[in-house]
Amino acid sequence: MLKIKLDPITFAIIKNALDTMVDDMAYAVMRTARSPIIRDVLDYSVTMCDAQGRILSQAKTVALHLGAVPDAMDVVLKKFAGRWEQGDVVVLNDPYEGGMHLPDIFMFKPVFLDGRLQGFAVVIAHHCDVGGRVPGSNAADSTEIFQEGLRIAPMKLYSRGERNETLFEIIAKNVRLPELVFGDLDAQLATCNIGERELLRLIDRYGENDLIAYFDELLDYGERLTRGAIAKWPQGSFEFTDHIDDDGFSPDPIPIRCKITVKGDHLLVDFAGSSPQVKGAINSTLSFVKSSTYLTVRCALGADVPNNAGVYRCIDVVAPEGSILNPRIPAPVAARALTGYRVVDAVFGALAQIAPEKVMAAGEGGNTVIALSGVDPVRKESFILVDMINGAWGGRANKDGIEGVTNPSQNMSNLPVETLEARYPIVIEEYGFRADSGGAGRFRGGLGLVRQYRLASDDVVAQVRSDRAVHVPYGLFGGDAGAGSRNVLNPSTTNEVLPSKFTRSLPIGSVIRHEQAGAGGYGAPGERELSSIEKDVRNGKVTRAAAEYRYGVTFNGEEIARQGDR
């Protein structure tokens, strides 16, 4: 192939065209998906890859998914080498063959021009159910992968445009809500078709050979900017250890140890010393650990660094085989996202020693998953709600943490109360901020959320996956930790405190209350501006008693002062 002279204006146009392409694809998923976990909670991701399977651009969707795409693409490319045809669509969800956990179904559609492979449209979506012992296929208390649902090895869902009826029938026989699953697969396919169409338009405009050259340069550009940023960081090794409270079976804390070595313009992120794989379903595939690490490092880079595979070239990630971060089959992985969030927190903790101005204190610990399933007494049909409660950011070097938003690793959304109550036999009795839950600091941690559910159906299977009850979100540089999480059954009657992870059948009228952990503070509390403390008290985010105790202030009517200043 002849080398071409790259034009910077054309380069910028192609880069922006790819960014627009994947964002348009992301909106298509939102508009066409059937299940609330995809359409409303936004638990999905899209990206475009070149013919070698390298990520060219990724949408503003779940960042935790996308760093796993390279490993999945490697598996798919090897399996189907020389066997791709126009109209093919490949799916997989097997965590031990390119996937992450079973509800996340990857879909790959190769794009052809005159029989030549040009790239891939990729959509990952969290499906409402893929079978297994518990509705929603996401329980933290499964003990082996075989309990978690239908495992799909990389295989063609469509071959030359023709449906693989055998695979469709297998899926229909193994999932609880096949209409929703098939509707969401259709949404993924429609989105892949948009990616295919737009990539062909780009090729038509710029030419096949020229576009390949620009794609190569785009990846090199991402690598150059990343290496340039890393080269300015202090050299050496920086370590941090965080913990998961438990795996739902043993009360023992689960360490996640991270060591980042900065050598020149390259990073080695080593998780040696982390916990061995555990009995509960919070083990994480290495691909997901890589993804968690890539996105966290990306947060410490400049905003001008593109989100493509060039960034990954600068970062090596290793974890011991047989550990919670690189388990051996048949370890269960359904609730692996919890461990991914703790990887994010551990990497942020190490990065705080390298680029403190770029890093926030620990957030809420990742979303809490409340899964409720049963039979709707009015509609006389089965329902599965997978509610993901997204909470708070930690304090930052120059700003408070924010609350009621997605964890920075997710880009997800809280399910609106109106949508939830309209679709499910559930009443939300309380939904709001948890006062005093944010860690005190020069910049306060964000508040956790409270969500309280009353069940209007009998024999509801409740699954809860939460954490940060014991090992609370850490503060940085003198900032206080956030408050721990709490689960309570029937708070106005029996007030039974529940474990952080459980599956349980509950009768009609039962009330589940989840109090999410608050985020950590940044900087010493004594350095916080009085006006900021007064504003927090006025807005009900911090009580007067907590302000006096944590910040050393006194109140005289509406006036606030440091203790000893009056």
N, C-alpha and C positions, 0 to 999 in steps of 0.2 A: 504494500500500500504506500502510495506517494505521500510524503509529509506535506501538510498544508501550512500556510502562515495563518496563525490564529489572530482574529480581530477581537480586541477587548470589548467592543460594543456588542458584537455578535455573541461573545461569551456571556456577557451579562444578560442578554435577552434570552438565551437558551437556559441559563441557570434559573431565571425568574419564570420562564415558561414551565420548567419542570416543577418548581415550587407551586405554581398555580394549578398545574395538572393534578398533583396529589391532593391538594386541598379541595379541588372540585370533586375528586373521587371520594374524599372523606364526607363531604356533604351528601353525596349520593347514597352512601351507606345509611346516614342518619334519616334521609327521606324515605328510604324503601324498606328498612329492616322491620321485622314484625315484633320482636320481643323487646320489652322495656330495657333489659340490661344492655342491649346494643343501641336502640333508638334513643333512649332517654338518659341512661347512665353513661353511654358513650364508651363502652368497653370493647373497642376495636381499633385496628390500625391499618393504614394503607401505605404502600411504597411502590416505587418503580425501580426496577433493576435493569442493568444492561444485559447483553447476551451472555456475559460471563457470570451473571448472577450477582453483580456488585451493586449495592444500593446507591442510586443516583440522587434521590431526594425522598424525604419522608414527610408525611403530613403532620399537622399539629394534633396528633391522636396519642394513644397510649405509648409513651416512650419506652416503657418496660418491655414491650413486645419486640420492638424493631431491631434491637441489637442481637436478637436471637435469629433473625432472618438469614444471616450468612451461614450459620451452621445448618439450618434447614435447607437452604439452597444447595449447599454442598451435597447433602444426601440425595436431593431430588435430581441434581445434575448428573451425579454418578449413576443413579438407577435408570434414568431415561436417556442417557447419552446415545445419540444416533437414532432415537426412537420418537423424537418430537414430530408432531404433525399439526398442520393448521386446524384449529378448532379443538385442540386438546385442552383439558383443564385438569390439574392435579390437586388432590387434597391430601392432608395428613393431620394427625393430632397426637401420634404416639410420642410421648416424652423421651423414649429411648431410641427414637429414630427420627430426630429432627424437631420434635414438638416441644411444648413446655408443660402443659397439663391438658387433660382430655377435653374440657369444655372449649379450649381455644383451637378452632379448626383453621389451619392455614389453607389458603387457596392460591394457586399459581396458574396464570394463563400466559403461555408463550405467545409472543407477537412475531408474525412473519411478514416479510415483503418478498414476493416472487419466490417463495420457498426458502428464503434465507432467514434464519433466526435473528431478530433485532433486539429483543429484550423480554422482560417479564412484568406483568401487572400482578401485584401481590396484595391480598387482603386477608387479615387475621381477625376473626370475630369470636367473642366469648358467647357460646350458645347456652340457652337456658337449661338444657339437659342433654346428656349423652348417655343416659342409662346408669347402671351401677346400683349399689345397695341403698343409696340415699338420693331422693329427688334433688336435682340441681347438680349432681355429680361433683360437688365441691367440698365435701365434708372433711374436716380436719382429723376425724377419728378413724378413718380407714387405716388399715395396717399393711395393705399390699396393693399394688397397681391393679390387680385383677378385680378388686372390689369397686373400682372407681368409674367403670363404664366401658363403653365401646372403644377399643383401640383401633385406629385406622392407620395402617402403614401407608407410605406414599403410594398412591394409586390414582388411576385416571377416573375422575367423576364423569368426564366427557371424553370421548375419543373421536377425533375428526368431526366434532359437533354433535355426536350421537350420545345420548344418555347411557351411562352404565347402569342398566336397570337392576342388575344383581346387587350392586353396592347401595343403590337407593332402597331396595327392599330390605337389605341387612340393617341399614340405618333405621328404617321405619319400624322394624321389629324390635329394636333395642332401646329406643328413646321413648320417654313418657309423653311428649308433646310433639309428634312428628310434623304437624302442620306448621308450628312455629319454627322448628328446625329447618324444614324445607323452605319456608318463606325467607329465613335469614340466609340460607345458602343461595337462594335466588338473588337476594340483595348483594351478596358477595360477587356473584357472577356478573350481575348488571354493572357493578362497579369496575370489575376487571375489564369488561367490554369498553367502558369509558376510557380507561387507561390505554387499552389497545388502540382505540380510535385516535386519541390525542397524540400518542407516540407516532403513529403513521402520518398524521398531519405534520408533525415536526420534521419527520424524515422527508416528506414531500417538499417542505419549504427549504430545507438546508442541504439535502442530499445525504445518502447513506454513509459514504466514506467521511465526509466532513463532520457529520454528527458524531461518529465514533471518535474522531480526534478531539472534538470538544468534550465529549463525555470523559475521555482519558484525562484531559486537562482539568476538568471539574474535580475529579477525584484527587489529582495531584495538588490542586489548589487547596482542597480541604486538608490534605496532609501537610502542606507547607505552613499553613496558618497554625495548625495544631503544634507542629514541631517548633515553630517560632515562639509560641506561647510557653511551651514546656521548657525550652532552653533558657528562659528567663527565671525559672523557678529555682529555689535553692537545691543544690545537689545533695544526695544522700538518701537515707531510708527513714521513713516516718511511719509510726505504728499507732494503731488504735483498736480497742476491743469493745464491742457492744454485746448485748445479750438479748435473746428471746426468753420470755418468762419460763416457758415449758412447752411440751409437745402435746399436752392433753392427756398423757398417760403417766409420765414421771414428773414429779415436781421440780426436778433438777433444772437449773438454768442452763441455757444452751449458748455457748460463746461463739461469736463471729469475730474472728481475728483478721485484721487487714494490715499488711505492710506494703507501703508504696515506696518503690525505689526510683528516684529520679536520676537518670544517667544520661547526660547530654540532653538530647531532644526526645528521649524515649522514656516510657514508664513501664515498670514491671509491677503488677498488683498481685500479691501473693497472699492466699488465704490459709496457708499452713497454720496448724494449731486450732483451727475451727473444729467444732463438734463433729464426731462421727455421725453417720446417718442415724436417724431416730425412728422410733416405732410409728409415731404419728405422721400424718400426711403433709408435713411442712418441709420435706426434703425438696431441694431445688436442683434442676438440671444445670449442668455447667453452662449451657447456652444462655439460660436465664440469668445466671450470675454474671456472665460476660455483658449481657445487655444492661443489667443494673449498674455495672461498673462503668461502661462506656458513657451512659447518660449522666452519671454523677460527675465524671471528669469533664464532660461537655458543659455542665453547669458552671464550671470554674474557668472556662475559656471565654474568649470575646464573642460578642453577639454576631460578629461578621463571619465566624467560622460556619461553613455550610454543614448541614446535617446529612453527611454521606459517608460512604465506606472509607474514604480517605482518612477520616479521624481514627478509625479502628487500627490502621496500620501502625500507629504510634503507641499502641497500648497492648501489652501482653498480660493475659489474665490466667492464673493457674490456681487450682484447688486440688487437694489430695483426693484420689479416687477412694470411694467408700465413705466420704465425708458428707455432711448435710448439704454441702455445696457441689457435690459431684457423686451422687449415690449410685450404688449398683442395683440392678433389677433384682427383686421385684419391689423395691422401696416405693411407698406411696408418695405422690407429689401433688395431690389435688389442691392443697392450700399453700402451694409453694410461693405465692405472691408475698405472704407474710415474711418469709425468709429473704425474698428479694428486697423488700423494704428495709430490713435490717442490714443487708449488704450496703444499700444506699447510705444508711446512717453511719455505718462503720467507715465507708470510703470518705464520706463528708468529714468524719472526725479526723482521719489522717490528713485530708486536704486542708483542714483548718490550720495545720502546722506549716503548710506550704504556701497557701494563698488565702490568708485569713479574711481579707476584704471581699473575697468572692463567695464565701461559704456562710450558710446560716446554721444556727443551732438546730438540734433535732426537732423534727416535726412530730405530729401525733403518733407516728409509728406505722403509717400506712392506713389505708381504709379498713374499717371494720365491716365484716360481711355478716348480715343477718338474713338467713335463708328460711323461708316459711312456705310450707306446702301442705296441700290437703284437697278437699272437695268443697267447692263453693256451694253453700246451701241454697242460694237463689238460682244461679245459673245451672246447677246440677252438673258441673264439669270440674275436672281437675285443674288446679292452679299451682304454679311454682313462682314465688317471688324471690329473687336474689337481690337484696338491697345492699348497696355499698355506700357506707357513710364516710364521706370525705371531710377532713377536718381542718387542720391548721398547719401553718408554717412556723418555723422557729424565728427568733429574733435575728436580725441581720446587722451588718457593720454600721449601717446608717438609718435603719428603719425597723419599726416593730414588725413582728410576724403578723400575717393576715389570717383570717379565719373564715370558715364556711366555704372553703375552696378545696380544690384537688391537691393532693400531695404532688410536689413538683415532678415526681417520676411517672405520673399517671395521665394528666390532662383528661380527667373524667368529670362527671357531674353528679350531684346529689339528685335522686329521684324526687320530683315535686310531690308534695303531699296530695294534691288534688288528683294527680295521675295515679298514684298508688291506691288511694281510697276508691277511685272510680273503677279500677280493674280487679281489686282483690277484696275478700271479706275481712278487711283489717281496718281499724280506726287508729289514726295517729293522735294520741292524747297530748303529746308535747314534742316540740321540735324547736330547738333554739340553742343559744350559747350557754356554756357552763361557766358561770362566774368564778373567778379566782383560779381557774385551771391553768392559765398561761404562766410560765416561769417568769419571775421578776428579773429585771436587768436594766441596764442603760436603755436597751431596746427590748421591750416585753415580748415574750412568746405569745403566739396566737392562742385563742381559746378553743378548747375542744367543744364538741357538740353533744347535745342530749337528744335522744330519739326514743319515744315510748310508744309501744304498739299494744293495742287491745285486740284479741283474736275474736272474730265474729263467726268462726267455724269450729267444728269439733274435731278432735283427733288430728291436730296440726303437728306436723313434724318440724321442729325448730332446730336449726343449726346455727351456731354462732362461732365465728372465728375472729377473735380479738387478741390483743396483747398490750404490753406496756402497763400492766397493773402493778407489777413488782419492780421491774427494771424500767424506770420512768424515762421520758425523753430528756436527754442531757442538755445542760446549758453550756455556753462557751465563754471563755475569758472572764470568769467570775459570775456569769449569769446563773440563775437558779434553774433547776430542773422543773419541768412541767408536772402537773398533777397526774396521778395514775388513773387508769381506766377502771370501770366497774360495771358488772352486769347484775341486775336484780330482777327476781321474779315476784310479781304481785307486791309492789312496794308499799301500797296502802293497807295491806293485810298481813300476809306472812313475812314479807320483806326478806325473802330468801336470797342471800348473795350466791351467785352462780359462778362457776369457774370461767376462765377466759375462753375456753374451747369446749364445746359440748354438742351433742345431738340428743334431743329429748322430745317425746310426744306430749302435747299439752291439750287440755280440754278447752271448750269454748269459754270465753270470758277471761282467760288468762291474760296477764299483762307482763310484757317484757320491757325492761328499761335498760338502755345502754348509755352509760356516761363515758364519753371518749376522753382519752388522755389529752392534756394540753401540751403545747410545744414549749421548748426550752427558751430561756432568755439569753441575751448576748450582752456582755459587759456587766460591771458591778451595779447592783441595784441602787447604791448610794449615789451614782452618777446620773440617775434619771432626772429629767427636767420636772420641776414641780408642776408646771402647767400640764404636762403629759399625764402625771399621776392624777391630778384634779379632773382631767377630761375622762380618764378611765373610770373614776368613781362616779362622775356625773352620768356616764353612759351605762352604768351597771356592769361593767366588765370586771371591776375590782371593787370589793366591798371596803368600807372605811376601816374595818378591823384588820383586813388583810393589808391594806395600804400602810397602816400604822406599824404593823409587825414586820412586813417585808421591806418597806422602804424607809423606815425610821422617821415618819412624819407625824404631825399632830394636826387636828382640825379644831378650829374655833369658829363655830357656825359654818359658814361657807369658805372661810379662809384656811389655807393650808400652809404649813411651815415645817422646816426640819426640826426634829426634836432637839431642844436646847437652844434654838434660835429665838424663842419668844422672851 
